[in-house]
Amino acid sequence: MREKFWERYPLEELTTEEWEALCDGCGKCCLVKIEDDDSGDIATLNVACRLLDIGSCRCSDYPNRFARVPECTQLSLDNLDQFHWLPHSCAYRRLAEGRKLASWHPLRAGNGRRMHERGMSVRHFAVSEATVDEADYEAHVIDIIPLDAPR
């Protein structure tokens, strides 16, 4: 990868490897989200995808995630604007909005330890969807993003 690529190149010029390296590994995009059919609001739960290794905040089967979890979505430059629910801390969102990577981001900090220490990952609050009945999802809502929220 090119040195400090996240500072030197726009998202459109990143290689696939560089694009993937932007992921801070927080696991927030792997939390279950439910869209309200009437309002379009999106509720985020503390329930993580069954493939998320909550301890490492990484997908346990990244190469096969789309086959195993059909609702898993590929974030790309072409669809980045559709992911208005991405947290403001997300590197993809930060760079798309013209902001810099956070100081705790693994590319800046050298590893993911600072991110976890700062509480930026789901490690300390997520539960696996394998342990939660869908009927109980309402009790696990941690955030609601209105459809008309600023992007």
C-alpha positions as CSV (number, residue, x, y, z in Angstrom):
1,M,0.0,0.0,0.0
2,R,1.1,3.5,-0.6
3,E,2.4,5.6,2.3
4,K,-0.4,7.5,4.1
5,F,-2.7,6.8,1.1
6,W,-5.7,8.0,3.1
7,E,-4.2,11.5,3.3
8,R,-2.7,11.7,-0.2
9,Y,-5.4,10.2,-2.5
10,P,-9.1,10.6,-2.9
11,L,-11.3,7.6,-2.3
12,E,-11.8,7.2,-6.1
13,E,-8.0,6.6,-6.5
14,L,-7.6,3.9,-3.8
15,T,-6.7,0.4,-4.7
16,T,-8.8,-2.5,-3.4
17,E,-6.3,-3.2,-0.8
18,E,-6.2,0.4,0.4
19,W,-10.0,0.6,0.4
20,E,-10.2,-2.5,2.6
21,A,-7.5,-1.1,4.9
22,L,-9.7,1.9,5.7
23,C,-12.0,-0.3,7.7
24,D,-11.2,0.5,11.3
25,G,-12.6,-2.9,12.5
26,C,-15.0,-1.4,15.0
27,G,-17.8,-3.8,14.0
28,K,-20.5,-1.1,14.1
29,C,-21.6,-1.9,10.5
30,C,-22.1,-5.5,11.5
31,L,-24.8,-4.6,14.0
32,V,-28.3,-5.6,13.1
33,K,-30.3,-2.7,11.7
34,I,-34.1,-2.6,11.2
35,E,-35.7,-0.2,8.8
36,D,-39.2,1.1,9.7
37,D,-41.4,0.4,6.7
38,D,-43.5,3.5,7.3
39,S,-41.0,6.1,8.3
40,G,-37.8,4.8,6.8
41,D,-36.0,5.3,10.1
42,I,-33.3,2.9,10.9
43,A,-32.9,1.3,14.3
44,T,-29.5,0.0,15.2
45,L,-29.4,-2.9,17.7
46,N,-26.6,-4.1,20.0
47,V,-27.1,-7.4,18.2
48,A,-24.2,-8.3,16.0
49,C,-24.2,-10.5,12.9
50,R,-23.6,-14.1,13.7
51,L,-20.4,-14.0,11.7
52,L,-18.9,-11.2,13.7
53,D,-16.2,-12.3,16.1
54,I,-17.1,-9.8,18.9
55,G,-13.7,-10.1,20.6
56,S,-11.8,-9.1,17.5
57,C,-14.6,-7.1,15.9
58,R,-13.8,-8.8,12.6
59,C,-15.9,-11.1,10.3
60,S,-15.2,-14.7,11.0
61,D,-15.8,-15.7,7.4
62,Y,-15.1,-12.5,5.4
63,P,-14.5,-14.1,2.0
64,N,-17.8,-16.0,2.2
65,R,-20.0,-13.4,4.1
66,F,-22.3,-12.6,1.2
67,A,-23.2,-16.3,0.6
68,R,-23.6,-17.0,4.3
69,V,-25.4,-13.7,5.2
70,P,-27.5,-12.6,2.2
71,E,-28.4,-9.3,3.9
72,C,-24.7,-8.4,4.3
73,T,-24.0,-5.4,2.1
74,Q,-20.8,-4.5,0.2
75,L,-19.8,-1.0,0.9
76,S,-18.2,0.6,-2.1
77,L,-17.5,4.0,-3.5
78,D,-20.6,3.6,-5.8
79,N,-23.0,3.0,-2.9
80,L,-21.3,4.9,0.0
81,D,-24.0,7.6,-0.1
82,Q,-26.7,5.0,0.6
83,F,-25.1,4.1,4.0
84,H,-26.3,7.2,5.9
85,W,-26.4,5.0,9.0
86,L,-22.7,4.6,9.1
87,P,-21.4,6.1,12.3
88,H,-19.7,9.5,12.2
89,S,-16.5,7.7,13.4
90,C,-16.4,5.4,10.3
91,A,-13.3,6.0,8.2
92,Y,-15.2,5.7,4.9
93,R,-17.7,8.3,6.0
94,R,-15.1,10.6,7.5
95,L,-13.0,10.6,4.3
96,A,-16.1,11.0,2.1
97,E,-17.1,14.0,4.1
98,G,-13.6,15.6,3.8
99,R,-12.5,14.8,7.3
100,K,-9.3,13.1,8.5
101,L,-9.0,9.7,10.1
102,A,-9.5,9.7,13.8
103,S,-6.3,9.6,15.9
104,W,-7.4,6.1,17.2
105,H,-7.8,4.7,13.7
106,P,-5.5,1.6,13.3
107,L,-3.8,3.2,10.2
108,R,-2.8,6.2,12.3
109,A,-2.3,4.4,15.6
110,G,-0.4,1.4,14.2
111,N,-2.9,-1.2,15.5
112,G,-6.4,-1.5,16.7
113,R,-5.7,-1.4,20.4
114,R,-6.3,2.3,20.8
115,M,-9.7,2.0,19.1
116,H,-10.8,-0.6,21.5
117,E,-9.4,1.3,24.5
118,R,-11.3,4.4,23.4
119,G,-14.6,2.4,23.3
120,M,-15.0,2.9,19.6
121,S,-15.7,-0.7,18.9
122,V,-18.7,-3.0,19.7
123,R,-16.4,-5.3,21.7
124,H,-17.8,-4.2,25.1
125,F,-21.6,-4.1,24.3
126,A,-22.5,-6.3,21.4
127,V,-24.2,-9.7,21.7
128,S,-24.4,-12.3,18.9
129,E,-27.6,-12.6,17.0
130,A,-27.3,-16.4,17.7
131,T,-28.2,-15.6,21.3
132,V,-31.1,-13.2,20.7
133,D,-34.6,-14.2,19.6
134,E,-35.9,-11.8,16.9
135,A,-39.0,-11.3,19.0
136,D,-36.8,-9.6,21.5
137,Y,-35.1,-7.2,19.1
138,E,-37.0,-4.2,20.3
139,A,-35.3,-4.5,23.7
140,H,-31.9,-4.3,22.0
141,V,-32.3,-1.0,20.1
142,I,-29.4,1.4,20.9
143,D,-30.0,4.1,18.3
144,I,-32.5,5.3,15.8
145,I,-31.5,7.3,12.8
146,P,-34.4,9.2,11.2
147,L,-34.7,9.0,7.4
148,D,-34.3,12.7,7.2
149,A,-31.3,12.9,9.5
150,P,-28.3,15.0,8.1
151,R,-25.9,12.8,6.2
